Amino acid sequence: MKRIRFRQATVIAVIALLALGLATMSAAALDASGTSLQVGTKLPGELVTVRYDDIVLRGFILDDTMMVPIRPVAEAFKATVHWDPEGQTVVNGYIVDVVIRWDQAWMPAKDLVPILGCWYTWDQATRTVTISNGFRNVYIQAPLGIPYPTGKSNAASEAPTGASNTALGENSAQVQKDGVTPRIPGERREPKGKVALTFDDGPDPVITGKIVDTLARYQVKASFFFIGWRATSYADVAKKVARAGHDIGNHSYSHKDLKELDLEEARQEIRKAQNAIKAATGVTPKWFRPPYGSYNDDIRAIAKEEGASIVLWNLTPDDWKNPGEAVIRKRVTSSVKDGSIVLLHVREQTLSALPRLIEELTEMGYELVGLSEII
């Protein structure tokens, strides 16, 4: 009996020591700003998942719609908000309809969420909208008893505190009647940093080569994420990209959502693309961009085993939706910053927008480089 009790005590002591060790490791993961690193990697170019503190805000119900304060919600998810001289509010390059109440710009949660790349849920019991991107939650509550507010209309002549007043000539998303962002030809501002233009879904027999020619004309570098079967089918175009000195990455073999596949199928999507791209270009990709940005820890581990680190993006104009070349440019230039990785696609409108986009980014003071110079 004494021997059994001794064994039980030993097991309990071991469990306690393991729990203490895990608690110490969790505490060490907290950085000085209060964020905690949930999943990390030291591989160059691979993103670190960071869990940010939750935020609680007040909203109100208008016409059965939850209205949320634009600026604090947008900035919680690292989005940009501008108020231009034409009286328009621009979030991440998108012109949005606003309601001005209490000297603040508001809009429906359901309209703001997709612009931020988030999702939301509604809790009827607490009258709370939860907006999340997986790393941070923002809770906006409309308490009972709060009356419908009154205030100025969208035609307000002054910028509300919900958006920053952006002067002419700065990095604003000004939209004129012709839909073109004005610029001063030849103007070059102080250096602001480096930006990586990245092109997914190629190579194709026509547009990819023209993109390379445009980049050569402006003497700038970019990065291309190739689909494996396309690299095989259009090997001459893939070679042209490599010869021009652009960075080349892996975008899977057939552009499937890897999280919907079993692990062996996902591995084959990555491995076959690695081999196809190397055979076409002589370059073994060191970066992997999962289709749709869809991946998990298992897929990240597989990519690492196949010699590639996962690289996503932090700015996209949604050019694959064909919104128009002026809109593509505006969405990029209104939100770009040092270190931006811009997600573009091999599309006609993207090709048409590219010359002016390069000019505008260069005039704003950005150097356009391959991913290898940023990560």
Buried (B, 14 or more C-beta within 10 A) or exposed (E): EEEEEEEEEEEEEEEEEEEEEEEEEEEEEEEEEEBBBEEEBEBEBBBEEBBBEEBEBEBBEBEEBBBBBBBBBBEBBBBBBBBBEEEBBBBBBBBBEBBBBBEBBBBBBEBBBEBBBBEBEEEEEEBBBBBBBEBBBBBBBBEEEEEEBEEBEEEBEEBBBBBBEBEEEEBBBBBEEEEBBEBEEEEEEEEBBBBBBBBBBBBBEEBBBBBBEBBEEEEBBBBBBBBBBBBBBBBEBBBBBBEBEBBBBBBBBBBBBBBEBEEEEBBBBBBBBBBBBBEBBEBBBBBBBBBEEEBEEEBBEBBBEBBBBBBBBBBBBBBBEBBBBBBBBBBBBBBBBEEBBBBBBBBEBBBBBBBBBBBBBBBBBBBBBBBBEBB
